[in-house]
């Protein structure tokens, strides 16, 4: 277990309370500006191959 003096405990709780109070008042950090990129293959369309290969010609 973490050994903490009474003074350290009061400092930690005071800073935690201050941080959460500021966040509730709207002073929270800006949201990340990263954007999720779309998967490139999601926008593609499937086309049929009309060329007969030796294997497909034998099956037909």
PyMOL commands that set and color helices and strands:
alter all, ss='L'
color gray80, all
select helices_A, chain A and resi 6-24+40-43+54-59
alter helices_A, ss='H'
color red, helices_A
deselect
rebuild
show_as cartoon
